[in-house]
Amino acid sequence: MGALYDATWGRAFSALYDRILEGTEDAGMRDKRREVLAQARGRTIDVGAGTGANLGLFPDGLAEIVMAEPDPNMTKRLRAKIAETRSGVELIEAGAEKLPFPDDSFDTVVFTLVLCTVPDPVAALAEAARILKPDGQMLFIEHVRAEEPGLARWQDRLERPWKFVADGCRCNRDTVAKIEASPLAVEEVERGDLPKSPPLVKPLVWGRATLSP
């Protein structure tokens, strides 16, 4: 988005992010995160961890939890939350498209409300596939392009202003199609609504993908 944007609105957006999503989280999104994250196993990485909405929602007994976030405004808040919880979670400052880990490193890769914002979701999904072990899994919760044509047209019309206001978020990405076109295969997917959210970002999907055979 540019250095000036990041230093001004990007910084303010990060500071307000938890407050903006508080109603959504309280209305059911936090429970949905917990439900999906309950499937995590082994060594797990939360890609695009933001300010740490998933902290405390992972199941007990995971071998390791790594949180990756490239935005310095977000990582500042994420680092403070990790310190407060004393969770032992490792934080790395890295984008989804280039993660500093060797091939076959993780049992579980997590994306929650991330693939709408990453600049190159195709590269991010390829990177997730690269770092997954052969029997690994990707868990995801994402707001997506609407199946209803009228809402989808509005998402297309308002994609640019929404992207500016929401710090790079694209409201019209067909994320399920991008996963299906990647080296990953969708094993489970469900659809619903993002609670207490504007219509542009209300269509929600969640599920599980594995490496394609």
KAMO-V77847 format. One record per residue. N is the residue number from 1. RES is the residue in three letters. PHI is phi as a letter, one per 20 degrees, with the letter a starting at -180 (NA if undefined). OMEGA is omega in whole degrees, 0 to 359 (999 if undefined). BURIAL is I if it has 9 or more other C-alpha atoms within 8 Angstrom, else O. Layout:
# KAMO-V77847
n=N res=RES phi=PHI omega=OMEGA burial=BURIAL
n=N res=RES phi=PHI omega=OMEGA burial=BURIAL
This chain:
# KAMO-V77847
n=1 res=MET phi=NA omega=179 burial=O
n=2 res=GLY phi=o omega=184 burial=O
n=3 res=ALA phi=f omega=180 burial=O
n=4 res=LEU phi=f omega=178 burial=O
n=5 res=TYR phi=g omega=182 burial=I
n=6 res=ASP phi=f omega=183 burial=I
n=7 res=ALA phi=f omega=183 burial=O
n=8 res=THR phi=d omega=183 burial=O
n=9 res=TRP phi=f omega=178 burial=I
n=10 res=GLY phi=g omega=178 burial=I
n=11 res=ARG phi=f omega=180 burial=I
n=12 res=ALA phi=f omega=180 burial=O
n=13 res=PHE phi=f omega=178 burial=I
n=14 res=SER phi=f omega=180 burial=I
n=15 res=ALA phi=f omega=183 burial=I
n=16 res=LEU phi=e omega=192 burial=O
n=17 res=TYR phi=g omega=182 burial=I
n=18 res=ASP phi=f omega=180 burial=I
n=19 res=ARG phi=f omega=180 burial=O
n=20 res=ILE phi=f omega=184 burial=O
n=21 res=LEU phi=e omega=186 burial=O
n=22 res=GLU phi=g omega=180 burial=O
n=23 res=GLY phi=f omega=178 burial=I
n=24 res=THR phi=f omega=180 burial=I
n=25 res=GLU phi=f omega=182 burial=I
n=26 res=ASP phi=f omega=184 burial=O
n=27 res=ALA phi=e omega=176 burial=I
n=28 res=GLY phi=q omega=182 burial=I
n=29 res=MET phi=f omega=179 burial=I
n=30 res=ARG phi=f omega=178 burial=I
n=31 res=ASP phi=f omega=178 burial=O
n=32 res=LYS phi=f omega=175 burial=O
n=33 res=ARG phi=g omega=182 burial=I
n=34 res=ARG phi=f omega=180 burial=I
n=35 res=GLU phi=f omega=182 burial=O
n=36 res=VAL phi=f omega=182 burial=I
n=37 res=LEU phi=f omega=177 burial=I
n=38 res=ALA phi=f omega=180 burial=I
n=39 res=GLN phi=e omega=182 burial=O
n=40 res=ALA phi=f omega=179 burial=I
n=41 res=ARG phi=b omega=175 burial=I
n=42 res=GLY phi=m omega=178 burial=I
n=43 res=ARG phi=f omega=191 burial=I
n=44 res=THR phi=c omega=175 burial=I
n=45 res=ILE phi=c omega=176 burial=I
n=46 res=ASP phi=e omega=186 burial=I
n=47 res=VAL phi=e omega=184 burial=I
n=48 res=GLY phi=m omega=189 burial=I
n=49 res=ALA phi=f omega=177 burial=I
n=50 res=GLY phi=m omega=179 burial=I
n=51 res=THR phi=e omega=174 burial=I
n=52 res=GLY phi=n omega=180 burial=I
n=53 res=ALA phi=f omega=181 burial=O
n=54 res=ASN phi=e omega=180 burial=I
n=55 res=LEU phi=g omega=179 burial=O
n=56 res=GLY phi=n omega=182 burial=O
n=57 res=LEU phi=d omega=178 burial=I
n=58 res=PHE phi=f omega=178 burial=I
n=59 res=PRO phi=f omega=176 burial=I
n=60 res=ASP phi=f omega=172 burial=O
n=61 res=GLY phi=n omega=177 burial=O
n=62 res=LEU phi=f omega=182 burial=I
n=63 res=ALA phi=f omega=183 burial=O
n=64 res=GLU phi=a omega=173 burial=O
n=65 res=ILE phi=c omega=176 burial=I
n=66 res=VAL phi=d omega=175 burial=I
n=67 res=MET phi=d omega=182 burial=I
n=68 res=ALA phi=d omega=180 burial=I
n=69 res=GLU phi=b omega=183 burial=I
n=70 res=PRO phi=e omega=187 burial=I
n=71 res=ASP phi=e omega=182 burial=O
n=72 res=PRO phi=f omega=177 burial=O
n=73 res=ASN phi=f omega=177 burial=I
n=74 res=MET phi=f omega=185 burial=I
n=75 res=THR phi=f omega=177 burial=I
n=76 res=LYS phi=g omega=180 burial=O
n=77 res=ARG phi=f omega=178 burial=I
n=78 res=LEU phi=f omega=179 burial=I
n=79 res=ARG phi=f omega=179 burial=I
n=80 res=ALA phi=f omega=179 burial=O
n=81 res=LYS phi=f omega=179 burial=I
n=82 res=ILE phi=f omega=179 burial=I
n=83 res=ALA phi=f omega=181 burial=O
n=84 res=GLU phi=f omega=183 burial=O
n=85 res=THR phi=e omega=182 burial=O
n=86 res=ARG phi=l omega=188 burial=O
n=87 res=SER phi=e omega=184 burial=O
n=88 res=GLY phi=m omega=178 burial=O
n=89 res=VAL phi=f omega=177 burial=I
n=90 res=GLU phi=e omega=178 burial=O
n=91 res=LEU phi=d omega=173 burial=I
n=92 res=ILE phi=c omega=178 burial=O
n=93 res=GLU phi=e omega=183 burial=I
n=94 res=ALA phi=b omega=178 burial=I
n=95 res=GLY phi=e omega=183 burial=I
n=96 res=ALA phi=f omega=184 burial=I
n=97 res=GLU phi=e omega=181 burial=I
n=98 res=LYS phi=b omega=182 burial=O
n=99 res=LEU phi=d omega=187 burial=O
n=100 res=PRO phi=e omega=181 burial=O
n=101 res=PHE phi=c omega=178 burial=O
n=102 res=PRO phi=f omega=176 burial=O
n=103 res=ASP phi=g omega=172 burial=O
n=104 res=ASP phi=l omega=186 burial=I
n=105 res=SER phi=e omega=190 burial=I
n=106 res=PHE phi=c omega=174 burial=I
n=107 res=ASP phi=e omega=183 burial=I
n=108 res=THR phi=c omega=171 burial=I
n=109 res=VAL phi=d omega=183 burial=I
n=110 res=VAL phi=d omega=169 burial=I
n=111 res=PHE phi=c omega=174 burial=I
n=112 res=THR phi=c omega=182 burial=I
n=113 res=LEU phi=l omega=184 burial=I
n=114 res=VAL phi=c omega=187 burial=I
n=115 res=LEU phi=f omega=173 burial=I
n=116 res=CYS phi=f omega=190 burial=I
n=117 res=THR phi=d omega=183 burial=I
n=118 res=VAL phi=g omega=183 burial=I
n=119 res=PRO phi=g omega=183 burial=O
n=120 res=ASP phi=c omega=182 burial=O
n=121 res=PRO phi=f omega=178 burial=I
n=122 res=VAL phi=f omega=178 burial=O
n=123 res=ALA phi=f omega=180 burial=I
n=124 res=ALA phi=f omega=179 burial=I
n=125 res=LEU phi=f omega=176 burial=I
n=126 res=ALA phi=f omega=179 burial=I
n=127 res=GLU phi=f omega=176 burial=I
n=128 res=ALA phi=f omega=178 burial=I
n=129 res=ALA phi=f omega=182 burial=I
n=130 res=ARG phi=f omega=185 burial=O
n=131 res=ILE phi=e omega=177 burial=I
n=132 res=LEU phi=f omega=170 burial=I
n=133 res=LYS phi=f omega=183 burial=I
n=134 res=PRO phi=g omega=179 burial=O
n=135 res=ASP phi=d omega=183 burial=O
n=136 res=GLY phi=f omega=183 burial=I
n=137 res=GLN phi=b omega=171 burial=I
n=138 res=MET phi=d omega=176 burial=I
n=139 res=LEU phi=d omega=184 burial=I
n=140 res=PHE phi=b omega=167 burial=I
n=141 res=ILE phi=c omega=185 burial=I
n=142 res=GLU phi=b omega=168 burial=I
n=143 res=HIS phi=e omega=195 burial=I
n=144 res=VAL phi=b omega=174 burial=I
n=145 res=ARG phi=f omega=182 burial=I
n=146 res=ALA phi=f omega=172 burial=I
n=147 res=GLU phi=f omega=179 burial=O
n=148 res=GLU phi=f omega=188 burial=O
n=149 res=PRO phi=g omega=182 burial=O
n=150 res=GLY phi=f omega=178 burial=O
n=151 res=LEU phi=f omega=179 burial=I
n=152 res=ALA phi=f omega=178 burial=I
n=153 res=ARG phi=f omega=177 burial=O
n=154 res=TRP phi=f omega=176 burial=I
n=155 res=GLN phi=f omega=179 burial=I
n=156 res=ASP phi=f omega=182 burial=I
n=157 res=ARG phi=f omega=187 burial=O
n=158 res=LEU phi=d omega=182 burial=O
n=159 res=GLU phi=g omega=184 burial=I
n=160 res=ARG phi=f omega=178 burial=O
n=161 res=PRO phi=f omega=177 burial=O
n=162 res=TRP phi=f omega=179 burial=I
n=163 res=LYS phi=g omega=180 burial=I
n=164 res=PHE phi=f omega=183 burial=I
n=165 res=VAL phi=f omega=188 burial=O
n=166 res=ALA phi=d omega=172 burial=O
n=167 res=ASP phi=l omega=174 burial=I
n=168 res=GLY phi=n omega=181 burial=I
n=169 res=CYS phi=f omega=175 burial=I
n=170 res=ARG phi=d omega=185 burial=I
n=171 res=CYS phi=e omega=188 burial=I
n=172 res=ASN phi=d omega=181 burial=I
n=173 res=ARG phi=f omega=175 burial=O
n=174 res=ASP phi=e omega=189 burial=O
n=175 res=THR phi=f omega=179 burial=I
n=176 res=VAL phi=f omega=179 burial=O
n=177 res=ALA phi=f omega=179 burial=O
n=178 res=LYS phi=f omega=177 burial=I
n=179 res=ILE phi=f omega=181 burial=I
n=180 res=GLU phi=f omega=179 burial=I
n=181 res=ALA phi=e omega=183 burial=O
n=182 res=SER phi=e omega=176 burial=I
n=183 res=PRO phi=f omega=180 burial=I
n=184 res=LEU phi=d omega=177 burial=I
n=185 res=ALA phi=d omega=179 burial=I
n=186 res=VAL phi=f omega=179 burial=I
n=187 res=GLU phi=e omega=180 burial=O
n=188 res=GLU phi=b omega=173 burial=O
n=189 res=VAL phi=b omega=175 burial=I
n=190 res=GLU phi=c omega=182 burial=O
n=191 res=ARG phi=c omega=178 burial=O
n=192 res=GLY phi=a omega=182 burial=O
n=193 res=ASP phi=c omega=171 burial=O
n=194 res=LEU phi=f omega=187 burial=I
n=195 res=PRO phi=f omega=174 burial=I
n=196 res=LYS phi=l omega=182 burial=O
n=197 res=SER phi=c omega=177 burial=O
n=198 res=PRO phi=f omega=180 burial=O
n=199 res=PRO phi=g omega=183 burial=O
n=200 res=LEU phi=g omega=183 burial=I
n=201 res=VAL phi=d omega=182 burial=I
n=202 res=LYS phi=f omega=181 burial=I
n=203 res=PRO phi=f omega=187 burial=I
n=204 res=LEU phi=c omega=172 burial=I
n=205 res=VAL phi=c omega=174 burial=I
n=206 res=TRP phi=b omega=182 burial=I
n=207 res=GLY phi=r omega=189 burial=I
n=208 res=ARG phi=b omega=177 burial=I
n=209 res=ALA phi=c omega=177 burial=I
n=210 res=THR phi=c omega=177 burial=I
n=211 res=LEU phi=f omega=179 burial=I
n=212 res=SER phi=f omega=180 burial=O
n=213 res=PRO phi=f omega=999 burial=O
